[in-house]
């Protein structure tokens, strides 16, 4: 292929990400015909179709080019971050990403400390899950993100990202206060197999994984919840409608309606990470915020 043009690759990435020529055009500041012309030019240079049109998705050749676009973008983002750090030594703004329970339980206190140390640094916060955070870091749309994975389903970070473990968040069983197991010091996962569960893949652990870990069938949901609000799940538990497994960080400090108990072996852990572009030079304020987030995470889980 001759004349691999990063601008054409960026257009391809925007079209695939949005699944729409018109949405990509709005983001890039082009007209829709201009985007179509750029994709046509990319296909001419590649000698292959790079997009399926209905629905809009990448062909195998397009996937190869998307990988190339990601490599080019990540290298430019890393270089830009290093140059900014070398010029100023600090940052005028920090774009931070955090998953829901971290945005509530870790970020506010850490940002209060950052503001005291760097009163002129502006911070924007976006709530998102790990994969979205990784994607935005690689695109250069974010400077620092809090991410997580679980010990039984590890998710290695993409290349060019530096991930630092900041806290271990134990997973606990959450049951109504009047539940038959509420007075136990620890709860065996298998003893909950026949309970009423809530299927909430964005706010609680997936039930098929629980069945595998407990080596016990019967983990079935009678409630379905599509959302990432832990408080909604806790509301159902408090009402006596279900039980759940949740990371400790997601729980309220006190609640008379629910009881949280550690799990008997096998115990489960959510690992919380600070993630940023892997560069030799990083603005001082970003490094300090990373440490403040780690300090607050450990304090919240102590």
Residue, then its C-alpha position, 0 to 999 in steps of 0.5 A: x500500500x502506498x501513501x498511508x495517510x494518518x488523516x485518512x486513518x483518523x477518518x476511518x477510525x471516527x466512522x467505525x467508532x460512531x458507526x456513521x459517516x454523518x456523526x464522524x463528519x460532525x466530529x471531524x468538522x467535515x461534510x458527509x461527502x468529504x468523509x465519503x471521499x476520504x474513505x473512498x481514497x483510502x480504499x483506492x490506496x489500499x486496493x481493498x474495501x475497508x468498510x462495510x456500509x450497512x451496517x457500518x463496520x470495519x472489514x478485515x482490511x479496515x481492522x488492519x488499518x485501525x490498528x495502524x491508526x491506533x499506533x500512530x495516534x498513541x505515539x503522537x499522544x505520548x510525544x505531545x504529553x512529554x513535550x508539554x511536561x518538558x516545557x512547563x513541568x506541570x499541567x494547566x488542566x487534567x482530564x480525569x476518568x473514573x468508574x462509578x464507585x471511584x468517582x464517588x468514593x475516591x475522586x472528590x477527596x483527592x481533587x480537594x487535595x490537588x486544588x490546595x496544591x495546584x489552585x490554577x490547575x483545571x480538572x474535568x472528570x468523566x465517569x466511564x468504565x475501564x475499556x472506555x478509559x483505555x480508549x480515551x487515554x490512547x486517543x489523547x482525550x484523557x490524561x489519567x484514569x482510574x481503572x479496575x479488574x478482578x483477580x479471576x478475570x484479569x484485563x491487561x492494559x493496552x500497549x503504551x499505557x502505564x498502569x499502577x496498582x493503587x488499592x485492593x478492593x475486596x468483594x463482599x456478599x450483600x444481603x438484607x439485614x434480616x437475611x438468614x445469613x446476616x449474622x455470620x462473620x463470613x458467607x460461603x458463596x455456595x450457600x447463596x446459590x439458590x438465592x434470588x439474584x439480580x442480573x446487573x452486569x454493569x454494577x455487579x458480578x456476572x452470575x455465570x462467573x459466580x457459578x463457576x467460582x462456587x462450582x455450584x449451579x443455581x445462580x439465576x437472576x429473577x431481576x434484570x437491571x441495565x445500568x451502572x448505579x450501585x445504589x439501585x442494586x443496593x435498593x433492591x437488596x435493602x427491600x429484601x428482593x435479592x442478594x448481590x456481590x459487590x466491591x467494598x468501595x461501592x457500599x455506603x458507610x452505614x445502612x441499617x437495611x443491608x449487611x455486607x460480609x466477607x466471602x469465605x474462600x475463594x475470596x474475590x478481589x477487585x484491583x484498582x489502578x491509576x492509568x496514564x500514557x507511558x512516557x518518560x516525562x509526565x506533568x508534576x500535577x498529574x503525578x501528584x494527582x495519581x499519588x493522591x488518588x492512591x492515598x485516598x483509595x487506600x484510606x477509603x478501604x482501610 
